[in-house]
Amino acid sequence: MSNRLTELKTALQQALIKEPLNFEHISELHDRLLALDPQATRFTVDAQHIHRLGFELVGKQETALSELIKNAYDADATYINIDFKDYDKPGGTLLIRDDGNGMTEQDIRDNWMRLSTSDKEKKPISPLYGRSRAGRKGIGRFAVERLGRQLLLETTRESQQIRVHFDWETQYQSGKLLTQITNPIEQYAAEQNAHGTTLRIGKLRDKWRKNDFIQIWKYVLFLQPPFEIPLRHRASKNETETYAADPGFKVRINGELRNEAVPEFSIEKSFLANRTALIKGWIDTEGKGHFQLQSEILEFEDQQDSQDNYQEVGTLEFEVSYFIYDSKLISKVNEARKFGKKLGGIRVYRDGFRVLPYGESSNDWLQLAIGERNRLLKAKNENFFGHVALTSAENPALEETASREGLVENEAYKKLCYFINECLEWAILRVAAYRHRQLDIIQQNEPTPHQPSNRLQKLLDELPKKLEKLPIETQQEIISEIKQAKKEEENLEKERQALIKYTEMLRVLASLGISIAVFSHETDGAVTRLKATLTNLQSLTLSACQKSTEINEHFGQVNQTTTRLADLASYISAQIEHSAATRNKDNIALYGVIKQFIEQFKNYLNTRKITFEWDVSPDHLRTAPMHRSEIDAVLFNFLTNAIKAMERSHAEQRRIKVTATRQDNFAIIRFQDTGAGVADTIKNSLFNAFVTTSSQHQRDEIAGPGCGLGLKIVSDIAKVNKGFVRLSEPDSGYGCCFEFGVPISSKQLKLPEV
């Protein structure tokens, strides 16, 4: 080894004094000499690594092209021209020119030729227009290698033009060290004040078809938001830096701007004019979320504040157009839906540029089309078109992956998804509630039609007198036809009544599902306690058999828990058996139903430190015939609303009071809680579908998320049983009171009120 070391030192000394210097030979001797260092070892990089990075970091040709556009934007360019030549043949040429700042020879040596440079991280703001730089990870050099096998880089700055040749195919071969690859560099005098960069990419790797340019324009269309980004989402100035006014940035492909090449991509005229509503959301400096909803078609506005905190996400804004593809809202609904399928989605922009793959037709990053929420919302990518604006300065935790295709899915990313989902769900439910209210008004104003069968019967009764002059056979034929029509009408009426019963049964089954949910929750809790007790029992038995008192106590807990489990099983079995055995309605004894209902939630209320007071007077008070599960559904929905109201208002004293009394011919249940009550803004629409004041992401094993259907179900139960539900004045010390009334039992009508 010493002989080799001596030979290399001698060869290197001779190479350094020889004129002209052979830099390639010196580099080779230098690397070989370092490899003999007896005290250390060093990484070396194979030249083929450039190709691997090109295809692994920049997998798609659209991504590669976008990185080059980003580089021009970062260089304060006002335009970039992209021209393809012989693109429909193998080995075509791509010419990319911009009027950016350009590079000096030192810039090329220190930044372009240095892998994973931190230059843009050290200087995140462009020097002329103060743009937040989009390219951060040195992908540009790999992007050109991904697009073609050859590159001629020409750049002009400070009256100096530099040209560098790259032949990726022949120079960067496996087996060679990356540091030993040389790229010829030339310098020329340039016109004064000239600046910009030109990339001549030869021997394109992909054959480009005319239809591919549609995809390119689609990508360029969303490379920057189609909306005006607020100024605070661009570079911010400080006291020592000033920037020139940004004149904008235009992209031309084969000499055409976007609207010239693809006029159908005029979003404002072709698509956005058809939106049902505009949804906006933002997070302020304190981490509080705010939502806003505007609908020109439905002529209403609304706003809401989130109950959650999103401090880790950082300040941001997003804007989304929401589309309901209904002919009542959109004149050319099929055309709009086609556009929505092509361009729909919510895209993410960081520092003013698109982050893939969010918003692509195949990417459901917000899980709009799957999951439990879609059973109610029924929304997909095609129903939305919008953007989320992020910046590296205000959202540092939301960082792109090394491949530039996606954000790192950390806790901040998850909270971002929660925030957008919360806003969208609230907005969709508000639109649904408003449309539902309009439908109710229309239906209330429509006159009630006379029953067809009654009209036919009247005509049939009057017919003999009117047909006396006609032949008997003709009379019989007409009468026969009318009888047949009447029979058909009667059959239709039977089908209608059957449908009513079926709908009613669905409501009963839905109410039964609530009882099953209660049973499931309580069973899980009982089993958990049972397992914990058995674990303690086993430990005591093994380690301290003499402690018989403790063992007996744990046996007692096991017996209590299993007894509780048996009671719950008996309760739900009775509910199911009753519903399965008969569809008939019964006179409901309110004392027994309310008492049993409270027993089921006693442990849950105790753990939430909620006191419960109840009374039924008279204790024999019964309702007119109705389904038992309907009363359970009313009580359950009032209970969950009360729990969420007290949680939302952070009530110090959590109390619930339920009373059932007779007033005239009605049995009235009053349900009161110590929450803040109902806001004046929603009192008039409180019993409409989809009206809720709860956060969609507040989770509770009993109360659950608010979806805006609970009070609508209560209202429907009241109507179908010829009763009512209303807000009432609460007693002293309580913040809210609901009253639910239904007719009392016919037998009790004869009895005097107590």
C-alpha positions in Angstrom: 0.0 0.0 0.0 2.9 2.4 0.8 4.3 1.9 -2.7 0.9 2.8 -4.3 0.6 5.8 -2.0 4.1 7.0 -3.0 3.3 6.5 -6.7 0.0 8.5 -6.5 1.7 11.4 -4.6 4.4 11.6 -7.2 1.9 11.5 -10.1 -0.3 14.2 -8.5 2.8 16.5 -7.9 3.8 16.1 -11.5 0.3 16.8 -12.8 0.0 19.9 -10.7 3.2 21.5 -12.2 2.5 20.5 -15.8 1.1 23.1 -18.1 -1.7 23.2 -19.2 -3.3 21.5 -16.2 -5.2 18.3 -17.0 -8.1 18.8 -14.6 -9.6 15.4 -15.4 -6.4 13.6 -14.6 -5.9 15.6 -11.4 -9.4 14.7 -10.3 -8.8 11.0 -10.9 -5.5 11.0 -9.0 -7.1 13.0 -6.2 -10.0 10.4 -5.8 -7.6 7.5 -5.9 -5.3 9.1 -3.3 -8.3 9.7 -0.9 -9.3 6.1 -1.3 -6.0 5.0 0.4 -6.5 7.1 3.5 -5.7 4.6 6.3 -7.6 6.7 9.0 -11.0 7.1 7.3 -13.3 6.0 4.5 -15.5 8.2 2.3 -18.7 7.9 0.2 -18.4 7.9 -3.5 -21.3 8.4 -6.0 -21.8 6.4 -9.2 -22.5 8.5 -12.2 -25.6 6.5 -13.0 -27.1 7.9 -9.8 -28.2 11.0 -11.8 -30.4 8.8 -13.9 -31.9 7.0 -11.0 -32.7 10.2 -9.2 -34.3 11.6 -12.4 -36.8 8.7 -12.7 -37.3 8.1 -9.0 -37.7 11.7 -7.8 -39.5 12.9 -10.9 -41.6 10.0 -12.0 -43.9 11.8 -14.4 -43.0 14.0 -17.4 -45.6 16.5 -16.3 -43.9 16.8 -12.9 -40.6 17.3 -14.6 -41.9 20.1 -16.8 -43.6 21.7 -13.8 -40.3 21.8 -11.9 -38.6 23.7 -14.7 -41.5 26.2 -14.7 -41.1 26.6 -11.0 -37.4 27.3 -11.5 -38.2 30.1 -13.9 -40.8 31.5 -11.4 -38.2 31.4 -8.6 -35.8 33.3 -10.9 -38.2 36.3 -11.1 -39.1 35.5 -14.7 -42.2 37.2 -16.2 -42.7 34.5 -18.8 -41.6 31.0 -19.8 -41.9 29.8 -23.4 -42.0 26.0 -23.9 -41.6 24.9 -27.6 -41.7 21.2 -28.7 -40.2 20.2 -32.0 -40.7 16.9 -33.7 -42.5 15.8 -30.5 -44.5 13.2 -32.4 -41.4 11.4 -33.4 -38.8 9.5 -31.3 -36.0 11.7 -30.0 -37.7 15.1 -30.4 -36.5 18.4 -29.0 -37.8 20.7 -26.3 -36.8 24.4 -26.0 -37.6 26.2 -22.7 -36.8 29.9 -22.4 -37.4 32.4 -19.7 -36.5 36.0 -18.9 -35.5 35.4 -15.3 -32.4 36.5 -13.4 -30.1 34.0 -15.1 -27.0 32.5 -13.5 -23.3 33.5 -13.2 -20.5 30.9 -13.7 -20.2 30.8 -9.9 -23.9 30.2 -9.5 -23.6 27.2 -11.9 -20.6 25.8 -10.1 -22.0 26.3 -6.5 -25.7 25.6 -7.1 -26.6 23.9 -10.4 -23.7 21.4 -10.2 -24.1 20.8 -6.5 -26.6 18.1 -5.5 -29.1 18.9 -2.7 -28.0 22.5 -2.5 -29.5 24.5 0.3 -29.3 27.8 -1.6 -33.1 28.2 -1.9 -33.6 27.3 1.8 -31.1 30.0 2.8 -32.7 32.4 0.4 -36.4 31.5 0.4 -37.5 34.8 -1.2 -36.6 35.8 -4.8 -34.5 39.0 -4.9 -36.5 41.1 -7.4 -40.2 40.5 -6.9 -40.1 38.9 -3.4 -41.7 35.7 -4.5 -41.8 32.7 -2.1 -39.6 30.3 -4.0 -41.4 27.1 -5.0 -38.4 24.9 -5.9 -36.7 23.8 -2.8 -35.0 20.4 -3.2 -32.8 20.8 -6.3 -35.1 18.8 -8.6 -34.5 20.9 -11.8 -31.3 19.2 -13.0 -33.0 15.8 -12.6 -36.1 17.0 -14.4 -34.2 17.8 -17.6 -32.5 14.4 -17.4 -36.0 12.8 -17.0 -37.3 14.6 -20.1 -34.4 14.1 -22.6 -31.0 12.4 -23.0 -29.1 15.7 -23.8 -29.1 19.2 -22.5 -27.6 22.5 -23.6 -27.9 25.0 -20.8 -27.5 28.7 -21.8 -27.9 31.4 -19.2 -27.2 35.1 -19.2 -26.5 37.5 -16.4 -24.3 40.5 -15.7 -23.4 40.9 -19.5 -22.0 37.3 -19.5 -23.5 34.4 -21.3 -22.5 30.8 -20.2 -23.1 27.6 -22.1 -22.8 24.1 -20.6 -23.2 20.8 -22.4 -24.6 17.7 -20.8 -24.9 14.2 -22.4 -26.7 12.1 -19.8 -26.6 9.0 -22.0 -23.0 8.7 -22.9 -21.3 10.6 -20.0 -23.1 9.5 -16.9 -22.6 5.7 -17.2 -22.5 3.1 -14.5 -19.0 2.4 -13.2 -17.8 6.0 -13.3 -17.5 8.3 -10.3 -19.8 11.3 -10.5 -17.0 13.7 -9.6 -15.0 12.5 -12.6 -17.7 13.4 -15.2 -16.8 16.6 -16.9 -19.3 18.9 -18.7 -17.8 21.4 -21.2 -18.5 25.1 -20.2 -18.1 28.1 -22.5 -18.3 31.8 -21.8 -19.4 34.6 -24.2 -20.0 38.3 -24.0 -23.7 39.2 -23.9 -25.7 42.3 -24.6 -25.9 44.8 -21.7 -28.8 44.2 -19.3 -29.6 40.9 -21.0 -30.8 38.1 -18.6 -32.6 34.8 -18.7 -32.1 31.0 -19.2 -32.6 28.7 -22.1 -32.8 24.9 -21.8 -32.4 22.9 -25.1 -33.4 19.4 -24.3 -32.6 16.9 -27.0 -33.5 13.3 -27.7 -36.7 13.4 -25.7 -37.3 10.1 -23.9 -41.1 10.2 -24.4 -43.1 10.5 -27.6 -45.5 13.4 -27.2 -48.9 13.2 -28.8 -51.2 16.1 -29.5 -53.7 14.8 -26.9 -50.9 14.9 -24.3 -50.8 18.7 -24.6 -54.3 18.7 -23.2 -53.0 17.0 -20.1 -50.1 19.5 -19.9 -52.4 22.5 -20.1 -54.6 21.0 -17.5 -51.5 20.7 -15.3 -50.3 24.2 -16.1 -53.9 25.4 -15.5 -53.7 24.4 -11.9 -50.0 24.9 -11.4 -50.9 28.3 -9.9 -54.3 28.8 -8.3 -57.1 30.0 -10.8 -58.0 32.4 -8.0 -56.2 35.5 -6.7 -54.0 34.4 -3.8 -54.2 36.9 -0.9 -51.1 39.1 -0.7 -50.2 37.7 2.7 -49.7 34.3 1.0 -46.9 35.7 -1.1 -43.6 37.1 0.2 -43.8 39.5 3.1 -41.4 42.5 3.3 -39.4 43.6 6.3 -37.9 46.9 7.1 -34.6 46.3 5.2 -36.0 44.7 2.0 -38.1 46.2 -0.7 -39.3 44.4 -3.9 -40.5 45.6 -7.3 -44.1 45.2 -8.2 -44.7 41.7 -9.5 -45.9 41.9 -13.1 -47.1 38.3 -13.1 -46.0 35.1 -14.7 -47.2 33.7 -18.0 -46.7 30.2 -19.5 -46.7 29.6 -23.3 -46.6 26.2 -24.9 -45.9 26.1 -28.6 -46.6 29.8 -28.8 -50.1 29.7 -27.2 -51.4 30.8 -23.8 -53.8 28.6 -22.0 -57.0 30.3 -23.1 -55.8 30.3 -26.7 -54.8 26.6 -26.8 -57.6 25.2 -24.7 -60.5 27.7 -24.7 -62.8 25.2 -23.0 -60.6 25.7 -19.9 -62.2 29.1 -19.2 -63.2 28.2 -15.7 -65.1 31.3 -14.8 -67.5 31.2 -17.7 -68.0 27.5 -18.3 -67.9 26.2 -14.8 -67.9 28.5 -11.8 -71.0 30.3 -12.9 -73.0 27.1 -12.2 -71.9 26.7 -8.6 -74.5 26.2 -5.9 -72.4 27.9 -3.2 -69.0 29.4 -2.5 -67.4 28.1 0.7 -64.5 29.9 2.4 -62.5 28.9 5.4 -59.6 30.3 7.3 -57.4 29.8 10.4 -56.4 32.9 12.3 -53.2 33.6 14.2 -54.7 32.1 17.4 -55.5 28.8 15.6 -59.3 29.4 15.5 -61.2 28.2 12.4 -63.8 30.2 10.7 -66.3 29.3 7.9 -68.3 31.3 5.5 -71.0 30.3 3.0 -72.4 32.3 0.1 -75.0 31.2 -2.4 -76.3 33.5 -5.2 -78.6 30.8 -6.6 -80.3 30.1 -3.3 -79.9 33.8 -2.2 -78.6 33.3 1.3 -75.4 33.6 3.4 -74.2 32.1 6.6 -71.1 31.8 8.8 -69.8 29.7 11.6 -66.8 29.4 14.0 -65.1 26.1 14.7 -65.0 24.8 18.2 -61.7 23.1 17.6 -58.2 24.6 17.6 -55.8 24.2 14.7 -52.7 26.0 16.0 -50.3 23.4 14.7 -51.5 23.9 11.1 -50.7 27.6 11.0 -52.7 30.5 9.4 -54.2 29.7 6.0 -57.1 30.3 3.7 -59.1 28.1 1.4 -61.9 28.7 -1.1 -64.1 26.0 -2.7 -67.0 26.2 -5.1 -69.7 23.6 -4.3 -71.9 22.1 -7.1 -75.1 20.3 -6.9 -75.9 18.8 -10.3 -79.6 19.3 -10.4 -81.5 20.7 -13.3 -83.4 23.0 -10.9 -80.1 24.7 -10.2 -78.1 24.3 -13.4 -79.5 24.8 -16.9 -77.0 22.6 -18.7 -76.6 20.1 -16.0 -75.0 17.3 -18.1 -72.3 19.7 -19.5 -71.6 21.0 -16.0 -71.2 17.5 -14.6 -68.9 16.6 -17.4 -66.7 19.6 -16.6 -66.8 18.6 -12.9 -65.6 15.1 -13.6 -62.8 16.5 -15.6 -61.6 19.3 -13.4 -63.3 18.8 -10.0 -61.3 18.5 -6.8 -59.7 20.5 -4.0 -56.1 21.3 -4.8 -53.3 22.3 -2.6 -50.9 25.1 -3.4 -47.7 25.8 -1.4 -45.9 29.1 -1.9 -48.2 29.7 -4.9 -47.6 26.4 -6.7 -49.5 23.2 -7.0 -48.7 20.2 -4.8 -49.6 16.9 -6.5 -51.5 14.7 -6.4 -54.1 16.5 -4.3 -57.3 17.3 -6.4 -56.6 14.8 -9.2 -59.7 12.8 -10.2 -58.2 9.6 -8.8 -57.0 11.2 -5.5 -59.6 11.4 -2.7 -57.2 13.0 -0.1 -60.1 14.3 2.0 -62.0 11.0 1.7 -65.1 12.7 0.3 -66.4 9.6 -1.5 -65.8 7.1 1.3 -66.4 6.8 5.0 -69.4 7.3 7.3 -69.9 11.0 6.4 -70.7 10.3 2.8 -73.8 8.3 3.7 -75.3 11.7 4.6 -73.4 14.2 2.5 -73.1 12.2 -0.8 -70.3 14.4 -2.1 -67.4 13.5 -4.4 -64.4 15.3 -6.0 -66.7 16.4 -8.9 -68.9 18.3 -6.5 -66.0 20.7 -5.5 -63.6 23.0 -7.2 -61.2 25.0 -5.2 -57.8 25.4 -3.5 -56.0 25.5 -0.2 -53.2 28.1 0.0 -50.2 27.2 2.1 -46.8 28.9 2.6 -43.6 27.6 3.9 -43.4 30.6 6.3 -46.9 30.4 7.8 -47.3 26.6 7.6 -43.8 25.2 8.3 -45.1 21.9 9.6 -46.8 21.2 6.2 -43.8 20.3 4.1 -43.6 18.5 0.8 -42.1 15.1 0.4 -38.7 14.6 -1.3 -40.4 13.6 -4.5 -42.4 16.8 -4.6 -45.6 14.8 -5.0 -47.5 15.1 -1.7 -47.2 16.5 1.8 -45.6 14.7 4.7 -48.6 13.1 6.5 -47.8 14.2 10.0 -50.1 15.5 12.7 -50.4 19.0 11.1 -51.5 17.3 7.8 -54.2 15.3 9.6 -55.5 18.5 11.4 -55.6 20.3 8.0 -57.8 17.5 6.6 -60.0 17.7 9.7 -60.4 21.5 9.4 -61.4 21.4 5.7 -63.8 18.5 6.3 -65.4 20.2 9.2 -66.0 23.3 7.0 -67.3 21.4 4.0 -69.7 19.3 6.1 -71.1 22.3 7.9 -71.6 24.1 4.5 -73.2 21.1 2.8 -75.6 20.6 5.7 -76.5 24.3 5.7 -77.2 24.2 1.9 -79.3 21.0 2.4 -81.2 22.6 5.2 -82.0 25.7 3.2 -83.1 23.7 0.2 -85.3 21.5 2.4 -86.9 24.6 4.0 -87.7 26.0 0.6 -89.3 22.6 -0.4 -91.4 22.6 2.8 -92.7 26.2 1.9 -93.6 25.1 -1.6 -95.4 22.0 -0.3 -97.3 24.0 2.3 -98.5 26.5 -0.3 -99.8 23.8 -2.7 -103.5 23.1 -2.4 -104.5 19.6 -1.1 -105.9 17.6 -4.1 -109.2 15.8 -3.8 -108.9 12.1 -3.5 -109.4 10.7 -7.0 -111.5 7.7 -5.8 -114.1 10.0 -4.1 -114.5 12.0 -7.3 -114.9 8.9 -9.4 -117.5 7.6 -7.0 -119.5 10.8 -7.2 -119.5 10.6 -11.0 -120.5 7.0 -10.8 -123.5 7.8 -8.6 -124.6 10.6 -10.9 -124.0 8.7 -14.2 -127.3 6.7 -14.5 -129.4 9.9 -14.6 -127.1 11.5 -17.2 -127.0 8.4 -19.4 -130.7 7.6 -19.5 -131.1 8.5 -23.1 -128.2 6.3 -24.2 -128.6 2.6 -25.2 -128.3 0.2 -22.3 -125.2 -1.5 -23.7 -123.5 1.9 -24.1 -124.4 2.7 -20.5 -123.0 -0.6 -19.2 -119.8 -0.1 -21.2 -119.2 3.4 -19.7 -120.1 2.3 -16.2 -117.8 -0.7 -16.5 -114.9 1.5 -17.6 -115.5 3.9 -14.7 -115.7 1.0 -12.2 -112.4 -0.3 -13.6 -110.8 3.2 -13.2 -112.1 3.4 -9.7 -110.7 0.0 -8.9 -107.3 1.1 -10.2 -107.5 4.2 -8.1 -108.3 2.1 -5.0 -105.3 -0.1 -5.7 -103.1 3.0 -6.0 -104.5 4.2 -2.7 -103.6 0.9 -1.0 -100.1 1.1 -2.4 -99.8 4.7 -1.1 -101.0 3.6 2.4 -98.6 0.7 2.3 -95.8 3.1 1.4 -96.7 5.3 4.4 -96.6 2.3 6.7 -93.3 1.3 5.2 -91.9 4.8 5.8 -93.2 4.8 9.3 -91.6 1.4 9.9 -88.3 2.7 8.7 -88.5 5.4 11.3 -89.3 2.8 13.9 -86.3 0.8 12.9 -84.1 3.9 12.9 -85.3 4.5 16.5 -84.6 0.9 17.4 -81.1 1.4 16.0 -80.5 4.0 18.7 -81.4 1.5 21.4 -79.0 -0.9 19.8 -76.3 1.7 19.9 -76.9 2.3 23.6 -76.8 -1.4 24.3 -73.6 -1.7 22.3 -71.9 1.1 24.3 -73.1 -0.1 27.7 -72.1 -3.7 26.9 -68.6 -2.6 25.9 -68.3 -0.7 29.1 -69.5 -3.6 31.1 -67.2 -6.0 29.4 -64.2 -3.7 30.0 -65.0 -3.5 33.7 -65.5 -7.2 33.8 -62.1 -7.8 32.3 -60.3 -5.4 34.6 -62.0 -7.0 37.6 -60.9 -10.4 36.5 -57.3 -9.3 36.0 -57.2 -7.9 39.5 -58.8 -11.0 40.9 -56.3 -13.2 39.2 -53.4 -11.1 40.5 -54.8 -11.2 44.1 -55.4 -15.0 43.9 -51.9 -15.7 42.8 -50.0 -13.4 45.0 -52.1 -13.2 48.2 -54.5 -15.9 48.8 -54.8 -14.9 52.5 -56.5 -11.6 51.5 -59.9 -13.3 51.3 -61.8 -10.0 52.0 -60.4 -8.3 48.9 -61.1 -11.4 46.8 -64.7 -11.5 48.0 -65.1 -7.8 47.1 -63.8 -8.4 43.6 -66.2 -11.4 43.2 -69.0 -9.1 44.2 -67.9 -6.6 41.5 -67.9 -9.4 38.9 -71.4 -10.4 40.0 -72.7 -6.8 39.8 -71.1 -6.3 36.3 -72.5 -9.5 34.9 -75.9 -8.7 36.4 -75.7 -5.3 34.7 -74.8 -7.0 31.4 -77.8 -9.4 31.8 -80.2 -6.5 32.4 -79.0 -4.6 29.3 -79.3 -7.8 27.2 -82.8 -8.3 28.5 -83.7 -4.7 27.8 -82.6 -4.7 24.2 -84.0 -8.2 23.6 -87.4 -7.0 24.8 -87.1 -4.0 22.4 -86.3 -6.2 19.5 -89.0 -8.8 20.3 -91.6 -6.2 20.7 -90.8 -4.5 17.3 -90.4 -7.8 15.5 -93.6 -9.4 16.9 -96.0 -6.6 16.1 -96.3 -3.4 14.2 -99.2 -2.2 16.2 -99.1 0.9 18.3 -99.6 0.9 22.0 -100.6 3.4 24.7 -97.2 4.3 26.2 -96.9 4.6 29.9 -94.5 7.5 30.3 -93.5 6.8 33.9 -92.1 3.4 33.1 -90.5 4.5 29.8 -88.7 7.5 31.2 -87.6 5.6 34.3 -86.1 2.8 32.3 -84.5 5.2 29.9 -82.8 7.1 32.7 -81.6 3.8 34.2 -79.8 2.9 31.0 -77.8 6.2 31.1 -77.2 6.5 34.8 -73.5 5.4 34.7 -72.8 7.5 31.7 -74.3 10.6 33.3 -72.4 10.0 36.5 -69.1 9.8 34.7 -69.9 13.2 33.0 -70.9 14.7 36.4 -74.4 15.4 35.2 -77.3 15.3 37.7 -80.7 14.1 36.5 -84.1 15.0 37.9 -87.3 13.6 36.6 -91.0 13.4 37.4 -94.2 12.1 35.8 -97.5 13.5 37.0 -99.9 11.8 37.1 -97.8 8.6 37.2 -100.4 6.7 35.2 -100.1 9.2 32.3 -100.3 7.4 28.9 -100.1 8.5 25.3 -102.4 7.8 22.5 -101.3 4.7 20.5 -97.7 5.1 19.2 -94.5 3.1 19.0 -92.5 2.7 22.1 -89.2 3.3 20.2 -90.5 6.7 19.1 -90.5 7.9 22.7 -87.1 6.5 23.2 -85.9 8.3 20.1 -87.3 11.6 21.4 -85.7 11.2 24.8 -82.4 10.2 23.2 -82.2 13.1 20.8 -83.1 15.6 23.6 -80.4 14.0 25.8 -77.6 14.2 23.2 -78.5 17.8 22.4 -78.4 18.7 26.1 -75.0 17.0 26.6 -73.4 18.8 23.6 -75.0 22.1 24.7 -73.5 21.9 28.2 -70.1 20.8 26.8 -70.1 23.6 24.3 -70.9 26.3 26.9 -68.6 24.8 29.5 -71.4 24.8 32.1 -70.2 24.6 35.7 -73.4 23.0 36.9 -74.5 20.2 34.6 -78.1 19.4 35.3 -80.9 17.8 33.3 -84.6 17.9 34.3 -87.3 15.8 32.6 -91.0 16.2 33.5 -94.1 14.7 31.9 -97.5 16.2 32.6 -101.0 16.4 31.2 -102.2 19.7 29.7 -105.7 19.6 28.2 -105.7 16.5 26.0 -101.9 16.3 25.5 -99.2 14.4 27.4 -96.2 16.9 27.4 -92.6 16.0 28.0 -90.4 19.0 29.1 -86.7 18.4 28.7 -84.4 21.1 30.2 -80.7 21.5 30.6 -78.2 24.1 31.9 -76.5 24.7 28.5 -76.4 28.1 26.8 -79.6 27.6 24.9 -80.4 28.0 21.2 -79.0 30.9 19.2 -81.6 33.3 17.9 -80.2 32.9 14.3 -81.4 29.2 14.1 -84.5 29.2 16.3 -86.8 29.5 13.2 -85.1 26.6 11.4 -84.2 24.4 14.4 -86.5 21.5 13.4 -85.5 21.5 9.7 -83.2 18.8 8.4 -79.5 19.2 8.7 -79.5 22.2 11.0 -76.8 21.7 13.7 -74.6 23.8 15.9 -72.2 20.9 16.7 -68.8 20.4 15.3 -68.7 17.4 12.9 -65.4 16.3 14.5 -66.5 16.4 18.2 -66.6 12.8 19.2 -68.6 11.3 22.2 -69.6 7.7 22.6 -73.2 8.7 23.3 -73.7 12.2 22.1 -71.7 11.6 18.9 -71.2 14.2 16.2 -74.0 16.6 15.3 -75.5 15.8 11.8 -78.6 18.0 12.0 -81.2 15.1 11.8 -82.1 14.6 15.5 -84.6 17.3 16.0 -86.0 16.7 12.5 -86.7 13.1 13.6 -88.4 14.4 16.7 -90.5 16.8 14.6 -91.5 14.0 12.3 -92.5 11.8 15.2 -94.6 14.6 16.6 -96.4 15.2 13.3 -97.1 11.6 12.5 -98.7 11.2 16.0 -100.7 14.4 15.7 -98.6 16.2 18.3 -96.0 19.0 18.4 -92.5 19.9 19.4 -91.3 23.4 20.3 -88.8 25.5 22.2 -90.2 26.8 25.5 -89.2 29.1 28.3 -87.0 27.2 30.7 -87.4 27.1 34.5 -85.1 29.3 36.6 -81.6 27.9 36.6 -81.9 26.2 33.2 -80.7 27.5 29.8 -82.9 25.6 27.4 -86.2 23.8 27.3 -87.8 21.6 24.7 -91.5 20.5 24.8 -92.8 17.4 23.1 -96.5 16.8 23.1 -98.8 14.0 21.8 -102.4 13.2 22.5 -103.1 11.3 25.6 -104.8 7.9 25.8 -108.6 8.0 24.9 -109.3 6.2 28.1 -107.7 9.1 30.1 -109.7 11.6 28.2 -112.7 10.7 30.3 -110.7 11.1 33.5 -110.2 14.5 35.1 -106.8 16.1 35.1 -104.8 15.6 38.3 
